[in-house]
């Protein structure tokens, strides 16, 4: 995590690359605010399960993760690391992943990236 280096002055951040400022370091402008609206890259993580996992298990897992993201202790811990916690439903996560794949598909093609 680079946030401690930025806060200590050992690293100078020019801009954040997501669509909004991070709450752990709100004085860092976004790339869009700095004149580069086409730059939108973020670290995100989600929980996936093997194909064929029963919906009841997926729903229970999604509900537990959503609840955890909303607890003050978890939210503050993640924010302190520069991670903005986002919960949601299975449907909202699937929609987000599909949108990211579509948005970044041209980058994958242009660079010739391949799945390992």
N, C-alpha and C positions, 0 to 999 in steps of 0.2 A: 504494500500500500504506500503510495507516494505522499499522502496527506501530511504525515508528520514532517517530512522533508520540506514541504511547502510552508507549513506553519513555522518551522524553525528557521526559514530563510536559506536553507542549503540548496533548495531548488526553487526556481522562479517559474510559476505557472503563467502562461499567457492567456489561456481561456479553457473553460470546460467544454466538452464536446457534446453534451446532451442538450436538450431543448430548454432546460431550466437550470438555474444555479443550484448547487448542492447546499443543503442546509448547514453542513458542518463547516463550510467556508464560503459564506454568501457574498463576500467581497470579490470573489473570482467571477468575472463576467463569462457569459457563454460565447461560443464561437460566433453565433448569430449576432450577438450584441457587438462583437468586434468586426463585423462586416463580412462574415463568412457563413451565411445562412444555409448553405448546402452541406456543411459539416454537421453531421448528427450521428455520433457514435457513442454507445454507452456499454458499459459492462452490465450484463443482466444475467440472472440465473433463475432456473426453474427446476422443478422436480418432475421427472418423467418416470414412466413405468413401462414394463414390457407390454408389447401388443397382446391383446387378449385379456388383460387384467380386468376383472369385473367392474362395472360402473359403480357398484356400491362401495368398493374399496377405493376407487379413484375419487369418488365424492367425499368419502370420509377423510382421505388424505388431504384433499384440497381444502376442506373446511378447517382441518387442524392447522394447516399452513396459514390460511387466511387469518384465523384467530391469533396465531402467534405473531404475525406481522402487525397486529393491532395492539399488542400488549405494550405498555410504556417501556418496560425493561428491554424487550427485544428491539423496539423501534429506536430507542436512544442508543443502544449498543451499536446497531447497524449505522445509524446516522453519524456516530462518532468516528466511524471508519470511512465516512464519505459515501456510504451506500444508502440510497433512499428506499426504504421498505415499501413494497407494493403488494398488497394481497389481491384478492379477487376470486373469481370463479374459474372453474375449468374452461368454460366458454370464453371468458375474457382473456385468459392466458393463451389459449389456442389461437384466438383472433390476433393477439399481439405477435405471436411467433409467426403466423402466416404473413402478417404485414411486414415483419422484419425480413423474412425470406424473400418476399416480393421486392421490397425496397433495395435489398443488398444483392439481389440476383445479378444485376448488371455489373456490380463490382467483382463478383465471383467470376463471371464470364470474361470480363476485361483483363483480369489478372491471370486467368488460367488456373485458378485454384481447383484442387481436386480433393475428394474425400479420401481419407486414409482408412 
